Amino acid sequence: MPRVLTETKHYQTASRLREYVNTLPAGTRLPVTRELTELLEVSHGTVIQALKTLAAEGVIGRQFGKQRFFVSDGIERFAARICVIRPDYPSPSFDSILLGLYEVGQKRNWKFIHHTFRKFGEFDFGEAVADADACVLLPDSQIIDREMVRILKRPSRPVAVLLQHLSHPKIANVCIDDFRVGELAAETLHVQGHRRILVLRDQPHESTTAERLRGFRSAAERLGLERKEELFFDLGLHSFDDTLEVCYRKFGAYVDQYGSDGFSAVFTLSFSGGAAVLRVLNERGIRVPERISVLSYGGEVGFAPYLNPPLSCIEIDAEEFGVHAASLLADMMQSRDCAVLQYMIPPRLAMRGSVAKVIQ
């Protein structure tokens, strides 16, 4: 089994030497090798390897015929290189999540290297992380399979998986408490007097939406809400689909065929679904929230207050992704034992103008 890079003495020494060099002005000569062995508390050979690593990066250099290294001028200095891997389709949610990571990374003086994929099976994961110290992976809905789990259990670099649920005790994972998202949706609409709630599966079949559905069904059973299958409408979306357009078109066709008398509220598993539902209902003269209430998972973006009416959402703090992911990566890069490798971000309810009590 390959050894994790960050567990090697060479990697740890190079990281510590890089931190030390980053404190020195350009042109400063480094201590001699013997002094560095005492400073870093490692062997002569390990120091030589670390010096070669930093020289290859351009962080330090030396004049021809000279033994002493000096701090290079005009070279970007950073504490660690973080590889970010994500699907190549536009996603405001992904952008919001990564923004939080970038803000934390700037404070830690991290440099980010970006890679995107269209089909993960054709993506060379090993090559992408080869020049990085750690990796953040934002998967699409198709790639978390047995082979990927095997790689993530013992990667060559520390990896934190964001958004998708991975409960393996050896895999670093930051996700949303999506089960609670579904529960909170059912509880909120139940309090408002709704008993027949149409649930739209407006995202591909993957772990986040599966958990939201599971949470909603669990709370619906506990609260005595109607759970007939016709109240669960799967829009059949796939990765790389135009989510807003597909939701708008398919929900519009649903309302045109079946009408809106069979439900008093709609819960959508994503913000895109919520926005599409509002447009469909408005265009057909079905008043929101007087006739139909609409509640959505709000994603990680702040567009909901600007819709008509403002969309009630179950939301999360996207900055928490960056805080937890950065903390996990920093600990793993320093080979510190992480008491917790999985974080779940709690959701909160933001009531706006699209949900109202049922008028008896």
C-alpha positions as CSV (number, residue, x, y, z in Angstrom):
1,M,0.0,0.0,0.0
2,P,1.5,3.4,-1.0
3,R,2.6,5.7,1.8
4,V,0.7,9.0,2.2
5,L,3.1,11.7,1.1
6,T,2.4,13.9,4.1
7,E,3.5,11.1,6.4
8,T,7.1,11.1,4.9
9,K,9.9,12.9,6.7
10,H,11.0,14.5,3.5
11,Y,7.6,16.2,2.9
12,Q,7.3,17.4,6.5
13,T,10.8,18.8,6.5
14,A,10.3,20.6,3.1
15,S,7.0,22.1,4.5
16,R,8.8,23.3,7.7
17,L,11.7,24.7,5.7
18,R,9.3,26.5,3.3
19,E,7.6,28.1,6.3
20,Y,10.9,29.3,7.6
21,V,12.1,30.6,4.2
22,N,8.8,32.6,3.8
23,T,9.8,34.6,6.9
24,L,13.0,35.8,5.3
25,P,13.5,38.7,2.9
26,A,14.5,38.0,-0.7
27,G,18.3,37.6,-1.1
28,T,18.8,36.3,2.4
29,R,21.3,33.5,2.6
30,L,20.1,30.4,4.3
31,P,22.0,28.8,7.2
32,V,24.5,26.1,6.3
33,T,23.3,22.5,6.2
34,R,24.6,21.7,9.7
35,E,22.7,24.6,11.2
36,L,19.5,23.6,9.3
37,T,19.7,20.0,10.6
38,E,19.8,21.4,14.2
39,L,17.0,23.9,13.4
40,L,14.7,21.3,11.8
41,E,15.9,18.4,14.0
42,V,16.4,16.0,11.1
43,S,19.2,14.3,9.4
44,H,21.7,15.8,6.9
45,G,20.3,13.8,4.0
46,T,16.7,14.9,4.8
47,V,17.8,18.5,4.8
48,I,19.5,18.1,1.4
49,Q,16.3,16.6,0.0
50,A,14.2,19.5,1.3
51,L,16.6,22.0,-0.1
52,K,16.5,20.3,-3.5
53,T,12.6,20.4,-3.4
54,L,12.5,24.1,-2.6
55,A,15.2,24.8,-5.3
56,A,13.1,22.9,-7.9
57,E,10.1,25.1,-6.9
58,G,12.2,28.3,-7.4
59,V,11.7,29.3,-3.8
60,I,15.5,29.3,-3.1
61,G,18.5,29.3,-5.4
62,R,22.3,29.6,-5.4
63,Q,25.0,31.1,-7.5
64,F,27.1,28.8,-9.7
65,G,30.0,27.3,-7.6
66,K,28.5,28.5,-4.3
67,Q,27.2,26.1,-1.6
68,R,24.9,28.4,0.3
69,F,21.3,28.9,-0.8
70,F,19.6,32.2,-0.8
71,V,15.9,33.3,-0.9
72,S,14.8,33.9,-4.4
73,D,13.5,37.3,-5.5
74,G,10.2,37.7,-7.5
75,I,9.0,34.2,-6.6
76,E,5.4,33.7,-5.3
77,R,5.6,32.5,-1.8
78,F,3.0,30.2,-0.3
79,A,2.7,27.8,2.6
80,A,1.0,25.0,0.6
81,R,-0.4,24.2,-2.8
82,I,-4.1,23.0,-2.7
83,C,-5.5,21.3,-5.7
84,V,-9.2,22.0,-6.3
85,I,-11.1,19.5,-8.5
86,R,-14.7,20.1,-9.6
87,P,-17.0,19.4,-12.6
88,D,-16.7,21.9,-15.4
89,Y,-20.3,23.0,-15.5
90,P,-21.3,26.4,-14.0
91,S,-22.6,26.1,-10.4
92,P,-23.3,29.1,-8.1
93,S,-23.4,26.6,-5.2
94,F,-19.9,25.3,-6.0
95,D,-18.7,28.9,-6.4
96,S,-20.1,29.9,-3.0
97,I,-18.6,26.9,-1.3
98,L,-15.2,27.5,-2.8
99,L,-15.3,31.2,-2.0
100,G,-15.3,30.3,1.7
101,L,-12.3,28.0,1.2
102,Y,-10.4,30.7,-0.7
103,E,-10.9,33.2,2.0
104,V,-9.6,30.9,4.7
105,G,-6.8,29.7,2.4
106,Q,-5.6,33.3,1.8
107,K,-5.2,33.7,5.6
108,R,-3.1,30.5,5.6
109,N,-1.1,31.7,2.6
110,W,-2.2,28.8,0.4
111,K,-1.9,28.7,-3.4
112,F,-4.8,27.0,-5.2
113,I,-4.4,24.9,-8.4
114,H,-7.6,24.3,-10.3
115,H,-8.7,21.3,-12.4
116,T,-12.1,20.5,-13.9
117,F,-13.6,17.3,-15.4
118,R,-16.5,16.4,-17.6
119,K,-16.2,12.6,-17.1
120,F,-14.4,11.6,-13.9
121,G,-13.7,8.2,-15.3
122,E,-11.5,9.8,-17.9
123,F,-9.8,12.2,-15.4
124,D,-6.3,11.4,-14.2
125,F,-6.7,12.1,-10.5
126,G,-3.1,11.0,-9.7
127,E,-1.6,13.4,-12.1
128,A,-3.8,16.3,-11.0
129,V,-2.7,16.1,-7.4
130,A,1.0,15.3,-8.2
131,D,2.1,18.9,-7.8
132,A,-0.1,19.7,-4.8
133,D,0.2,19.3,-1.1
134,A,-3.5,18.5,-0.6
135,C,-6.7,18.3,-2.6
136,V,-10.3,19.5,-2.3
137,L,-12.7,17.4,-4.3
138,L,-16.2,18.6,-5.3
139,P,-17.7,15.6,-7.0
140,D,-20.7,15.5,-9.3
141,S,-23.5,13.0,-8.7
142,Q,-21.9,10.2,-10.7
143,I,-18.4,9.6,-9.4
144,I,-18.6,8.3,-5.8
145,D,-18.2,4.6,-6.6
146,R,-16.3,1.8,-4.9
147,E,-13.1,2.5,-6.8
148,M,-13.2,6.2,-5.8
149,V,-13.7,5.3,-2.2
150,R,-10.7,3.0,-2.4
151,I,-8.5,5.8,-3.7
152,L,-9.8,8.3,-1.1
153,K,-9.2,5.9,1.8
154,R,-5.4,6.0,1.1
155,P,-4.6,8.8,-1.3
156,S,-1.1,10.0,-2.1
157,R,-2.2,13.5,-0.8
158,P,-4.6,14.5,1.8
159,V,-8.1,14.9,0.3
160,A,-11.2,16.6,1.6
161,V,-14.5,15.7,-0.2
162,L,-17.1,18.5,0.0
163,L,-20.9,18.4,-0.4
164,Q,-21.5,14.7,-1.2
165,H,-21.9,12.4,1.8
166,L,-19.1,9.9,2.5
167,S,-19.4,8.3,5.9
168,H,-16.2,6.2,5.7
169,P,-14.2,6.9,8.9
170,K,-10.9,7.3,7.0
171,I,-12.2,9.8,4.4
172,A,-12.3,13.6,5.2
173,N,-15.8,14.9,4.3
174,V,-17.6,18.2,4.8
175,C,-21.3,18.1,3.9
176,I,-24.7,19.4,4.8
177,D,-27.0,17.8,7.3
178,D,-29.3,17.0,4.4
179,F,-31.5,14.6,6.5
180,R,-32.3,17.6,8.7
181,V,-33.0,19.7,5.7
182,G,-35.8,17.3,4.7
183,E,-37.1,17.1,8.3
184,L,-37.2,20.8,8.7
185,A,-39.1,21.3,5.4
186,A,-41.8,18.8,6.5
187,E,-42.1,20.3,10.0
188,T,-42.3,23.9,8.7
189,L,-45.1,23.2,6.2
190,H,-46.9,21.0,8.8
191,V,-46.9,23.9,11.3
192,Q,-48.5,26.1,8.6
193,G,-51.3,23.6,8.2
194,H,-50.2,21.8,5.0
195,R,-51.0,18.1,4.8
196,R,-50.6,17.4,1.0
197,I,-47.2,18.5,0.0
198,L,-45.8,17.9,-3.5
199,V,-42.0,17.1,-3.3
200,L,-40.0,17.8,-6.4
201,R,-36.8,15.8,-6.9
202,D,-35.2,18.5,-9.0
203,Q,-31.6,17.3,-8.8
204,P,-29.8,14.2,-10.0
205,H,-29.9,11.0,-7.9
206,E,-27.0,11.4,-5.4
207,S,-26.4,11.4,-1.7
208,T,-27.5,15.0,-0.9
209,T,-31.0,14.7,-2.4
210,A,-31.4,11.1,-1.2
211,E,-30.8,12.4,2.4
212,R,-33.2,15.3,1.9
213,L,-35.9,12.9,0.7
214,R,-35.2,10.5,3.5
215,G,-35.5,13.2,6.1
216,F,-38.7,14.5,4.6
217,R,-40.3,11.0,4.5
218,S,-39.3,10.3,8.0
219,A,-40.8,13.6,9.4
220,A,-43.9,13.1,7.2
221,E,-44.6,9.7,8.7
222,R,-44.0,11.1,12.2
223,L,-46.3,14.1,11.6
224,G,-49.1,12.2,9.8
225,L,-48.6,14.0,6.4
226,E,-49.9,12.3,3.3
227,R,-47.1,10.2,1.7
228,K,-48.7,8.9,-1.5
229,E,-46.3,8.3,-4.3
230,E,-48.1,10.8,-6.6
231,L,-46.9,13.5,-4.2
232,F,-43.2,12.7,-5.0
233,F,-42.3,13.9,-8.5
234,D,-38.9,12.9,-9.9
235,L,-37.9,15.3,-12.7
236,G,-35.3,12.9,-13.9
237,L,-32.4,15.3,-14.0
238,H,-28.8,14.3,-14.7
239,S,-25.4,15.9,-14.2
240,F,-24.7,18.7,-16.7
241,D,-28.4,19.3,-17.4
242,D,-29.7,22.9,-17.5
243,T,-31.4,22.5,-14.1
244,L,-33.5,25.7,-14.3
245,E,-34.8,25.0,-17.8
246,V,-35.6,21.3,-17.2
247,C,-37.4,22.1,-13.9
248,Y,-39.4,24.9,-15.5
249,R,-40.4,22.8,-18.5
250,K,-41.3,19.6,-16.7
251,F,-43.1,21.2,-13.7
252,G,-45.0,23.3,-16.2
253,A,-46.1,20.2,-18.1
254,Y,-47.0,18.5,-14.8
255,V,-49.3,21.4,-13.7
256,D,-50.9,21.6,-17.2
257,Q,-51.7,17.9,-17.1
258,Y,-52.7,17.4,-13.5
259,G,-53.6,20.9,-12.2
260,S,-52.7,22.1,-8.7
261,D,-55.7,21.0,-6.7
262,G,-53.9,17.9,-5.4
263,F,-51.5,19.8,-3.1
264,S,-51.3,23.0,-1.1
265,A,-47.6,23.3,-0.9
266,V,-44.4,22.4,-2.9
267,F,-41.1,21.5,-1.4
268,T,-38.1,21.5,-3.9
269,L,-34.8,19.9,-3.1
270,S,-32.8,22.8,-4.7
271,F,-33.0,26.5,-5.3
272,S,-33.3,26.0,-9.0
273,G,-36.5,24.0,-8.5
274,G,-37.9,26.6,-6.3
275,A,-37.3,29.4,-8.8
276,A,-38.8,27.3,-11.6
277,V,-41.9,26.5,-9.6
278,L,-42.5,30.2,-8.8
279,R,-42.3,31.1,-12.5
280,V,-44.7,28.3,-13.5
281,L,-47.3,29.1,-10.9
282,N,-47.1,32.9,-11.6
283,E,-47.5,32.4,-15.4
284,R,-50.6,30.3,-14.8
285,G,-52.2,32.7,-12.4
286,I,-51.8,30.4,-9.3
287,R,-51.1,32.8,-6.5
288,V,-48.2,32.2,-4.2
289,P,-48.6,31.8,-1.2
290,E,-52.4,32.4,-1.1
291,R,-53.1,29.3,-3.2
292,I,-49.9,27.3,-3.1
293,S,-47.0,27.7,-0.7
294,V,-43.4,27.1,-2.0
295,L,-40.5,26.1,0.2
296,S,-37.1,25.2,-1.2
297,Y,-33.6,24.2,-0.1
298,G,-31.8,27.4,-0.8
299,G,-28.4,26.1,-1.8
300,E,-25.4,28.1,-1.0
301,V,-26.4,31.3,-2.9
302,G,-28.3,34.4,-1.8
303,F,-30.8,34.9,-4.6
304,A,-34.0,33.8,-2.8
305,P,-34.9,37.2,-1.4
306,Y,-35.0,38.7,-4.9
307,L,-37.6,36.5,-6.4
308,N,-41.4,37.3,-6.6
309,P,-42.5,36.6,-4.0
310,P,-39.3,36.2,-2.0
311,L,-38.6,32.4,-1.7
312,S,-38.8,30.8,1.7
313,C,-35.7,28.5,2.0
314,I,-33.8,26.2,4.2
315,E,-30.3,27.5,4.1
316,I,-26.8,26.9,5.3
317,D,-23.7,29.1,6.0
318,A,-21.5,28.3,2.9
319,E,-18.4,29.8,4.7
320,E,-18.5,26.8,7.1
321,F,-17.4,24.6,4.2
322,G,-14.2,26.6,3.9
323,V,-13.5,26.7,7.6
324,H,-13.9,23.0,8.2
325,A,-12.2,21.9,5.0
326,A,-9.2,24.1,5.7
327,S,-8.9,22.8,9.2
328,L,-9.0,19.2,8.1
329,L,-6.4,19.8,5.3
330,A,-4.1,21.7,7.6
331,D,-4.2,18.9,10.2
332,M,-3.7,16.2,7.6
333,M,-0.8,18.0,6.0
334,Q,0.9,18.2,9.4
335,S,0.1,14.5,10.0
336,R,-1.8,15.4,13.1
337,D,-4.4,12.9,14.2
338,C,-7.9,14.2,13.4
339,A,-10.4,13.3,16.1
340,V,-13.2,14.1,13.6
341,L,-12.9,13.7,9.8
342,Q,-16.6,14.3,9.0
343,Y,-18.4,17.6,9.5
344,M,-22.1,18.2,8.9
345,I,-23.2,21.8,8.5
346,P,-26.6,22.4,10.2
347,P,-29.4,24.0,8.1
348,R,-31.5,27.0,9.2
349,L,-35.0,28.2,8.1
350,A,-35.4,31.5,6.4
351,M,-39.1,32.3,6.1
352,R,-40.0,34.9,3.4
353,G,-43.1,35.5,1.3
354,S,-43.7,32.2,-0.4
355,V,-45.1,30.2,2.5
356,A,-48.4,31.0,4.3
357,K,-50.8,29.2,6.6
358,V,-53.6,27.1,5.0
359,I,-56.9,29.0,5.1
360,Q,-59.6,26.6,6.4
